[in-house]
Amino acid sequence: MNTKSGVITLIIHKGEVLFRQGESGPLYHLKSGLLKICRLHEDGTQILVNIITPDEIIPHHSLIAPNIYHGTAIALVTCEIEPINNEDWYRSIAQDAKLCQEIALRLQDKLRMMQQRIDQLTEVTPMNRLIKLQKWFQQYIGPSNIREILTQEEIGQLIGLRRETVNRLLREQASSTLDN
């Protein structure tokens, strides 16, 4: 934990948990890094439901009013995170129309990002789903190869495919790249 001018900054490393599904607590501002949000089902299955990118404030469903954490936030890479004091945050939005507009714009951006994710799921062919996810990844996450950040299982969860299918598609892509 770092503190500079009274602001607390948390550093969490790959695989570390920021918060757990069902708990309640503060909002967080992701300054740098990537987080994944996973839902744990009653049968013990963990499903990747979202990727959080720099400058997002999470959880999104608690930006206007507090709520329990809908999933578990896990670092995909080293992250710099600022906890946000709930009391100060909710008092500020009750009094500041500009802050409310900023929150609305953040939510609008997230909805647009999620619409692109839905487009990935509605692609007919598995290869097109993978290609759309890779383009989305490049747009929102950057130059890293998706396989350096996510497992094949997680890639499959994001686009509605089995891990084996993702493995086959990635091999096909690699061989077609070598052929060109």
N, C-alpha and C positions, 0 to 999 in steps of 0.2 A: 504494500500500500504506500503510495506517495501522497504527499500533501504539498500543494503549492498555493500560496495566498488563500489558505483556508479551504480549498477545494480538495476533496478526497478523490484520489484516482486509484482504482484497483487494477492490478495486472494479473490476468489469469492465463494459464498456458494450455496448449492443446490437450483436450480430454478433460479438463477441469470443469466443474459445474458451477455456474453462476447462481442459478436458482432451480428449485425442483417443482414439478407439477403438483398442484394442490396447496402449496405454501402461499403465504401472502407476504408482501414486503414492498420495498421501494421500487420506483421506476429506475431505469438505467439508461444512460446515454453511451452508446458504443462509439468511442472516439476513433479507434482503429482496430483492425482484425476482423474476424468472422465468427459468428455463433450459429449453431444449428439449434432449432427448437424441435424437440421430440416429444411425442405423446406415448405414454405407457398404457397399454390396454390391460384389462383384467386378466387375460391369459398370459401376461408377461411379455407380449410382443411390443417392441419399441418401433415406432414409425416416425420417420423424418417428415415434418410438416412444413418447415419454413427455414430459410437461411436469412440471417440478419447481417446487413452490410453496414459499413461505417456511416456515422452520423444519424443512425436511427435511434429513436427513444422507444424502449420496450418496457413492459408488454404493451402492444398497440391497443388492446381492448381495455386498458386502464388509463388511457391518456386523459379522459374526461372525468371518470369516476373510478375509484379503486375496485379491484376485483382480485380473486385468487389467480395464481399463475396457471395458465391453461396447459402448459407443457414445461419440460425441463430444458434449460438453456445450457449448452455445452460448447466450449471453445473448440473451433476447428483449427485455429492457429493462435498464437499469442495475441491477446486482446488488451487494450487499454479502455477502461470503463469508468465512468463517473456515476456513482449513485446519486439519485435526485431525492431530496427530502419531500415526502408526500405532502405533508402539511403545507409547506411553502408552495409547492407546485399547484395544488388544488386551490389554495387561497389566491394565487396569482391569476389562474385562469378565470376565476370568478370576477376578477376586477380588471382584467386587461383584454380588451377586444382584439388587439394586435396579436397577442399570444394565442388567442382562440383561432384567429385566421391562420397563424403559423401551424398550429396543430392540424387544422383542416387540410392545409396544403400537404403536410407530411402524410396524413391518412390517404389523401388523393393519390400521392405518389406511390404509396404502398399498394393501393387498390389497382393501379395501373400495372405495377410489377406482378401482382397476383393474376391479373387478367392474362398477361403473357404466359404465366405458368399454366393457366387453364388451357390456353391455346396449345401448349405442348401436349397436354393430355388428350386433346381432341384430334390430333394428327392421326391419320389412318394407319400409316406404316410405322413400325417400331423405329426404323432408321431415321425417319423424319422427326419423330419425338426426340430422339437422342440429339440430332443436329440442332433442333430448336433449343433444347436445354443447353447445349454447348454455346450457342450464340447468346442466350440469356446470361449464362455464366460469364462470358467475355464482357458483356455490356455492364453488368452490375458488380462483378467481382474482380475482373481484370485479367492480366495476362497469364495467370497460373493455369496449368492444365487441370481440368476438372478432376482427373484421377489422382492428382497430388493432394486434393482437399477432401474428396468424398470417396467412400468405398463403392464398389459396384452395387452392393445391396442398397446403399443410400441413393445412388443414381436411379436405380430401378424404382425405389419408392417414390421419387419425385415425378417419374413419368409413367408409372403404372405398369412396369415390366418386371419380370423375374430376373434375379441376378444372372442366371445362366444366359438369358437373352441379351442382357447388357454385355456380358463377357463376349458373346459371339459377335455382336455389333461392333464392339471396340476392336476385336481382332480383324473384322472385315475392313474397318476404317484404316487400320494400320497397314494391312496388306495392300489396299488400294493406293495408299500414300507411297508405299514402296514401289508399286507398279508404275507410278507416274513419274 
